[in-house]
């Protein structure tokens, strides 16, 4: 047996261990979470914020005798705060800590065999009951329990000893519970407390296993290298970058937007400025005045690049100051403008016109080209316009964040998946199945039902409602209690098995859980690669030979330690070098058209672009992806092998 961890917090500053409770971590690398040492906060929630800028729930405090503890400072039963360390390489045989409950009620203790925030065993002090429990996706089983005395004035020793699949939990040296663990669970440990509590002198002993899911493979499939670096100066942005050919030279350019918040809320974010850059870093034009951003954007900004008039030059389409504007991509000059729709809630005291949350393009008229515009507000309404900006239809409902247009019935016109509804091309509601929370990601596609037959399925990453699968009538096929389902992707992620796989991750509550499913909705595996979410953007850096089906990796982030590209098994196949590159945001595009993706990574000062040499990749086997003109922080990431895209 070896010591895996010994932490008395003596060298940890008397300060916050973690503590970002904003939506920034949905699609940004949050420094509090990315660089918090050996401990990671794996349960976070916006309701943890007691003031505008939280000091964090987990704080290192100095006791009167000079020793230190880590203190969990809030009461939150619905989303118990959790602080984890270790990984699946740990085979824990003994774990102990000092436990001082600061209230008589509540649950607090030590989790072990921790795989992720929804899969672990735990020794918990629940009121005056000592419990050995198994937790798996909102299902908790009490394996054994005993009554104990609780004294908030002192710390007692809580110890777990694991012998094979049998665990003994001892409290204060004299009360024990014993139980069989059965299968499942991982290797890490986690501090859990839904009421204020102090933890001290954490000791974990055991052995180390072989490489586990989430670890870096021994031989990276490719090695990324820096291709270009751009300085964006005062025009730089967070997760608000678009790509398109805005001058007709056959080479894409980058347009970045800065944000300003209206009425003090991310529900009313709008654009303060735009700037266009060539891939060589030349500033081509600017529009507006850049604002001073004090925190990362936590919503979409309402702009896209799209060759709307089919002249070979992408226009910049945006909403700002209660107008829809179309800018000449070459100069940034306004070509067209239209007042934004009147707000249906204006009679109830809301703003007279909607502000504009996001834009998407679709073919709603059968023209053979995505020349119709879908415009939505934050959560309630969507409007559809033709190429001449004539209103086609509107719909009011729980829209979620971003639509998914697709011609699912092969009539030459796109249907629109929006929130919990599927709309026909003329706005007719084909079905509407309301759930208790909003949709963060949606997808409608033909998938294998497990018998080899392709059937229409809609999948909703439905926030607290979980991951939901519906049939072509909107009837629920399954619902998986993953937690707060945040981001989603679908691709060939496990090339050794037939068909596609889809992956979903979590953010609010039990955060950073990634689950992988077959097309028929069977859970294949789950893991926790990092303690926040990501967009799960797909990167084709998997070498292939002539007989192989093109496969993809999912990007966590470009952070050199917590990020990387993972396969469908949760294995990190590619890591980005620790070379000083910005890590706040990332995106994936084949910028030079060679059939191999480039990865853009940036912050509000500069953009770095990485390339990779990938054997067997060329434009002929490049996957079918989301169109560049429908970019969003809330879209399902799609990557289909080209030979399969037509039947999906």
Secondary structure, 3 states (H helix, E strand, C coil): CEEEEEECCCCCCCCECCCCCCHHHHCCCCHHHHCCCCCEECEECHHHCCCCCCCCCEEEEECCCCCEEEEECCCCCCCCEEEEECCCCEEEEEEEEEEEECCCCCEEEEEEEEEECCEEEEEEEECCEEEEEEEECCEEEEEEEEECCCCCCCCEEEEEEEECCEEEEEECCCEEEEEECCCCCCCEEEEEECCCEEEEEEEEEEEECCCCCCCECCCCCCCCEEEEEEECHHHCCCCCEEEECCCCCCCCEEEEEEEEECCCCHHHEEEEEEEEECCCCCEEEEEECCCCCCCCCCCCCCEEEECCCCCCCCEEEEEECCEEEEECCCCCCEEEEEECCECCCHHHCCCCECCCCEEEEECCCCCCCCCEEEEECCCCEEEEECCCCCEEEEEECCCCCCCEEECCCCCCCCEEEECCEEECCCCCEEEECCCCCCCCEEEEEEEECCCCCEEEEEEEECECCCEEEECCCCCEEEEECCCCEEEEEEECCCCCCCCCEEEEEECCEECCCEEEEECCCCEEEEECCCCCCCCCEEECCCCCCCCCCCCCEEEEECCCCCCEEECCCCCEEECCCCCCCCCCEEEEECCCCCCCCEEEEECCCEEEEEECCCCCCCHHHCCEECCCCCCCCCCCEEEECCCCHHHC
